[in-house]
Amino acid sequence: MRAERITDAVAYHGEGPVWHAPWGGLKFVDMLAGDVLSLQSSGHVTRWHSSSPVVAAVRPRREGGMVLGVERGFALSNADGDVELLAPLWQPGKLRMNEGACDPEGNFWCGSMAYDRAVGAASLWRMTPDNEFDEMLTDVTISNGLCWNADGSKAFYNDTDTYAISVFDYRDGALMDRRVFADLRPEGLRPDGLTLDAEGGVWIGLSNGGAVRRYDADGVLSEVVDVPVTKVTACTFGGENLDQLYITTSRENLADEEEPAAGSLFLAHPEVKGLPTREFSG
């Protein structure tokens, strides 16, 4: 399968695509610009600034608006676009948020990374609907893709520098019994953002591999979507029937003349449907 390019290079570091019909379809982030991008039905992309120099992830709020992972923690926006930056989790300069998702109970999780990519310096955080913050996983290097399966019994997670997709059992609001779901180290591939389909397949962007891969529920490689740029950051299912795969890409650290399509949004049409986006309950 090969992805088609559907926008210009609209982002420097495109990430975090999420489809939610009530807010008009697809949003994704230009992470290091602090901007949330929206794909219009015309194919035009609009841009909204988050009031933070970094916006790592967004998810819909049940009451309208968005919850955001931003440079130093979390933020909330209402349906009118007004932003409230919540109490920072760390001092400026060393860490930033990097990727997130909502759990079955409606909490928002987002993980961090050090600007210098220091090993073990980052964590995975959970924000409750009451705006309480809990550090759920430590000794992380580059916290990346996170998604729960359809019944909420398992969570899949990428710490990119492990070169592996991890799976946890999820019980009583906690991640338990971490194990390797798929090992990419022999190929030297770096797993980035991920999403799940309705059959339990795990789709991951490869930040150094020019592709999205699907691993079936048993962890066996079952599909490859070729993308004509190297830095493939994340993917999500969207469209009216959740049967379209939207793919974000990055041109971070590329020279202006390198890979002119990097930073564009791409689209593929797999023969499987995705899962609805979980909302933040706050």
C-alpha positions as CSV (number, residue, x, y, z in Angstrom):
1,M,0.0,0.0,0.0
2,R,1.2,3.5,-0.8
3,A,0.1,6.7,0.9
4,E,-0.9,9.7,-1.2
5,R,0.1,13.3,-0.4
6,I,-3.0,15.5,0.3
7,T,-1.5,18.8,1.5
8,D,1.6,20.9,1.0
9,A,4.4,20.8,3.5
10,V,2.2,22.6,6.1
11,A,4.2,21.6,9.2
12,Y,7.8,21.6,10.3
13,H,7.2,18.8,12.8
14,G,3.7,17.4,12.0
15,E,2.4,15.0,14.8
16,G,-0.5,13.8,16.8
17,P,-3.4,13.4,14.2
18,V,-6.8,12.8,15.7
19,W,-10.2,12.6,14.0
20,H,-13.3,13.8,15.8
21,A,-16.4,14.5,13.8
22,P,-18.0,17.1,16.2
23,W,-15.1,19.5,15.8
24,G,-15.1,19.1,12.0
25,G,-12.9,16.1,11.3
26,L,-9.1,16.0,11.5
27,K,-6.8,18.0,13.7
28,F,-3.0,17.5,14.1
29,V,-0.2,19.6,15.5
30,D,2.9,21.5,14.2
31,M,4.5,20.5,17.5
32,L,7.5,22.8,17.7
33,A,5.5,25.8,16.5
34,G,2.9,25.4,19.3
35,D,0.1,25.2,16.6
36,V,-2.9,23.0,16.1
37,L,-3.8,22.5,12.5
38,S,-7.2,21.6,11.1
39,L,-7.9,19.9,7.8
40,Q,-10.9,21.5,6.1
41,S,-13.2,19.7,3.7
42,S,-11.8,21.8,0.9
43,G,-8.3,20.4,1.6
44,H,-7.1,23.7,3.1
45,V,-5.3,23.6,6.4
46,T,-6.0,26.2,9.1
47,R,-3.7,27.0,12.0
48,W,-4.5,28.0,15.6
49,H,-1.8,28.9,18.2
50,S,-2.0,27.1,21.6
51,S,-0.4,29.9,23.7
52,S,2.6,27.6,24.3
53,P,5.8,27.2,22.3
54,V,5.1,23.5,22.0
55,V,1.8,21.6,21.6
56,A,2.4,17.9,21.7
57,A,-1.1,16.3,21.6
58,V,-4.8,17.3,21.5
59,R,-8.0,15.4,22.3
60,P,-11.6,16.5,22.4
61,R,-13.3,17.5,25.7
62,R,-16.7,16.1,26.3
63,E,-18.0,19.6,27.1
64,G,-16.5,21.1,24.0
65,G,-13.0,22.4,23.2
66,M,-9.8,20.5,23.6
67,V,-7.3,19.2,26.2
68,L,-3.7,19.7,25.2
69,G,-0.3,18.5,26.1
70,V,1.9,21.6,26.0
71,E,5.6,22.3,26.6
72,R,5.5,22.2,30.4
73,G,2.4,20.2,31.1
74,F,-1.3,20.5,30.3
75,A,-3.8,23.1,29.0
76,L,-7.5,23.4,28.3
77,S,-9.3,25.3,25.6
78,N,-13.0,25.9,25.4
79,A,-15.2,25.8,22.4
80,D,-14.4,29.5,21.6
81,G,-10.7,28.8,21.5
82,D,-9.8,30.4,24.8
83,V,-6.8,28.7,26.4
84,E,-6.0,28.0,30.1
85,L,-2.4,26.9,30.7
86,L,-2.5,24.7,33.9
87,A,0.2,24.6,36.6
88,P,3.5,23.6,35.0
89,L,4.9,20.2,35.9
90,W,8.6,21.3,35.6
91,Q,10.8,24.3,35.1
92,P,11.5,25.6,31.6
93,G,14.4,24.5,29.5
94,K,15.0,20.8,29.9
95,L,11.8,18.9,29.1
96,R,8.7,19.1,26.9
97,M,5.6,17.1,26.3
98,N,5.7,14.8,23.3
99,E,2.5,12.6,22.7
100,G,-0.7,11.7,24.4
101,A,-4.2,10.1,24.4
102,C,-7.3,9.5,26.6
103,D,-7.9,6.4,28.5
104,P,-11.3,4.6,28.8
105,E,-12.2,6.5,32.0
106,G,-11.7,9.9,30.3
107,N,-8.4,10.9,31.7
108,F,-5.8,12.4,29.4
109,W,-2.3,11.0,29.4
110,C,0.8,12.7,27.9
111,G,4.4,11.8,28.0
112,S,7.5,13.9,27.9
113,M,11.1,13.9,26.6
114,A,14.2,15.9,27.3
115,Y,15.3,18.5,24.7
116,D,18.7,16.8,24.7
117,R,17.0,13.4,24.6
118,A,18.7,12.3,27.9
119,V,18.1,8.7,28.6
120,G,15.5,8.0,31.3
121,A,14.8,11.7,32.0
122,A,11.2,11.7,30.9
123,S,7.9,10.4,32.3
124,L,4.3,9.5,31.3
125,W,1.7,11.7,33.1
126,R,-2.0,11.4,33.6
127,M,-4.4,14.3,34.0
128,T,-7.8,13.6,35.6
129,P,-11.0,15.5,34.8
130,D,-10.5,17.3,38.1
131,N,-7.1,18.6,36.8
132,E,-5.0,16.4,39.1
133,F,-1.7,15.2,37.7
134,D,-0.1,11.8,38.4
135,E,3.2,10.5,37.2
136,M,2.3,7.0,35.9
137,L,5.6,5.8,34.3
138,T,9.1,7.0,34.9
139,D,12.6,6.2,33.3
140,V,11.3,7.1,29.9
141,T,13.5,8.6,27.1
142,I,11.1,9.6,24.3
143,S,7.5,9.1,25.2
144,N,5.5,8.5,22.1
145,G,2.5,6.7,20.7
146,L,-0.2,5.6,23.3
147,C,-3.5,3.9,22.6
148,W,-5.9,1.6,24.4
149,N,-7.7,-1.3,22.7
150,A,-11.4,-1.4,22.1
151,D,-12.4,-3.0,25.5
152,G,-9.8,-1.0,27.4
153,S,-8.0,-4.0,28.8
154,K,-4.7,-3.3,27.1
155,A,-2.6,-0.2,26.4
156,F,0.0,0.0,23.6
157,Y,2.9,2.4,24.0
158,N,6.1,3.5,22.3
159,D,9.2,4.8,24.1
160,T,11.0,5.4,20.8
161,D,14.5,4.8,22.1
162,T,13.6,1.2,23.1
163,Y,13.1,0.4,19.4
164,A,10.0,-1.7,20.4
165,I,6.3,-1.5,20.8
166,S,5.3,-2.2,24.4
167,V,1.9,-3.6,25.6
168,F,0.5,-3.3,29.1
169,D,-2.4,-4.8,30.9
170,Y,-4.7,-2.0,32.0
171,R,-6.6,-2.5,35.3
172,D,-7.9,-0.2,37.9
173,G,-6.5,2.8,36.1
174,A,-2.9,1.5,36.1
175,L,-0.5,0.1,33.5
176,M,0.7,-3.3,34.5
177,D,2.9,-6.2,33.3
178,R,4.8,-4.4,30.6
179,R,6.1,-6.6,27.8
180,V,7.4,-6.3,24.2
181,F,4.6,-6.6,21.6
182,A,6.9,-6.1,18.6
183,D,10.6,-5.7,18.5
184,L,12.0,-3.4,15.9
185,R,15.6,-3.3,17.2
186,P,16.9,-5.9,14.7
187,E,15.9,-3.5,11.8
188,G,17.0,-0.3,13.6
189,L,13.5,1.2,13.2
190,R,12.2,3.8,15.6
191,P,8.5,3.6,16.5
192,D,6.7,6.9,16.8
193,G,2.9,7.6,17.0
194,L,0.4,4.7,17.0
195,T,-3.2,3.9,16.6
196,L,-5.4,0.7,16.8
197,D,-8.0,-0.6,14.4
198,A,-11.2,-2.4,15.1
199,E,-9.6,-5.8,14.6
200,G,-6.9,-5.2,17.3
201,G,-4.2,-4.3,14.8
202,V,-1.6,-1.8,15.8
203,W,-0.5,0.8,13.3
204,I,2.8,2.7,13.9
205,G,4.6,5.5,12.2
206,L,8.4,4.9,11.8
207,S,10.3,8.1,12.4
208,N,13.3,6.9,10.4
209,G,11.6,4.4,8.2
210,G,9.4,6.1,5.5
211,A,6.4,3.9,6.4
212,V,3.5,3.1,8.6
213,R,3.4,-0.6,9.7
214,R,0.5,-2.7,11.0
215,Y,1.1,-5.5,13.4
216,D,-1.9,-7.8,14.0
217,A,-3.2,-8.7,17.4
218,D,-0.5,-11.3,17.8
219,G,2.3,-8.9,17.1
220,V,2.9,-10.2,13.5
221,L,3.7,-7.7,10.8
222,S,0.7,-7.7,8.4
223,E,0.8,-4.5,6.4
224,V,3.2,-1.8,5.3
225,V,2.1,1.6,4.0
226,D,4.9,3.3,2.1
227,V,5.3,7.0,2.6
228,P,7.6,9.0,0.3
229,V,9.4,10.8,3.1
230,T,11.7,9.5,5.8
231,K,10.2,10.9,9.0
232,V,6.8,9.4,9.5
233,T,5.5,10.5,12.9
234,A,2.0,9.3,13.5
235,C,-1.3,8.1,12.1
236,T,-5.0,7.9,12.9
237,F,-8.2,6.6,11.3
238,G,-10.7,9.1,10.1
239,G,-13.4,9.8,7.6
240,E,-17.2,9.2,8.0
241,N,-16.6,5.5,8.3
242,L,-13.2,5.6,10.1
243,D,-11.7,3.7,7.1
244,Q,-9.2,6.3,6.0
245,L,-5.7,6.4,7.5
246,Y,-4.2,10.0,8.0
247,I,-0.5,10.1,8.3
248,T,1.7,13.0,9.6
249,T,5.3,13.7,8.7
250,S,8.2,15.9,9.8
251,R,11.0,17.9,8.3
252,E,12.7,18.5,11.6
253,N,16.5,19.0,11.0
254,L,16.1,18.6,7.2
255,A,17.7,21.2,4.9
256,D,15.3,23.3,2.9
257,E,16.0,21.4,-0.3
258,E,15.7,18.0,1.2
259,E,12.5,15.9,0.9
260,P,10.2,18.8,-0.2
261,A,7.2,16.6,0.7
262,A,8.3,16.2,4.3
263,G,5.9,18.0,6.7
264,S,2.9,17.2,4.5
265,L,-0.2,15.2,5.4
266,F,-0.7,11.8,3.7
267,L,-3.7,9.5,3.3
268,A,-4.0,5.8,2.8
269,H,-7.1,3.5,2.4
270,P,-6.6,0.3,4.4
271,E,-9.3,-2.4,4.3
272,V,-10.1,-2.1,8.0
273,K,-11.7,0.5,10.2
274,G,-10.4,2.4,13.2
275,L,-11.7,3.0,16.7
276,P,-13.6,6.2,17.7
277,T,-11.5,8.8,19.5
278,R,-11.8,8.8,23.3
279,E,-12.7,12.1,24.8
280,F,-11.4,13.9,27.9
281,S,-14.1,14.0,30.6
282,G,-13.0,17.3,32.1
